[in-house]
Amino acid sequence: MTFAMNGLAPWHMLPLKPCVSSSSTIHLHQSIHPINNAAMTSRLITPQLAKQLKQYPLYSQDGKKKDAICQCVFFIGKVRWYVLEGQPEGNDFTLFSIVVGLADTEYGYASIKEMESISVDVGHNLPKIPILQDKSFKPCPIGNIPDERLQSFLSDMYDRKEA
């Protein structure tokens, strides 16, 4: 399942905290595709993140449940993508993550190109706010992340089924 953001939520209605000022610069990063050595330009997939995700390709954490390692977090407003796995596919990058903050919390696949095309127009002659990476996040088991909606989702998925 790909998270198609167009038309799913009234983005202008989301409560947002400022995360990009009018003087901010968004940097594009060039990563080398680990299979064919082609350069990929992305503002979300930094060379460091591409290297990190190389150790966690799609399906590599199947069955780990709450012990799966979250590699990074992307956000826009109150929507969060807790990225567990990812790999390049053609001239794109596919991520497997848990998305929190939309109507339902769920596992799913996301295209970096799609994510990079999403932004929120807050009006008032301010720049559009894009999806960004939480640079302060350190990889850890998904079950250790202090996000109430995420932990409720994980508990519904795993704890109640095991009881």
Helices and strands as residue ranges (DSSP letters): G 11-13, E 29-32, E 39-42, H 47-54, G 65-67, E 69-70, E 72-76, E 79-89, E 92-100, E 106-111, H 112-117, E 119-120, E 129-130, E 132-133, E 140-141, G 142-144, H 148-154, I 155-159, H 160-162
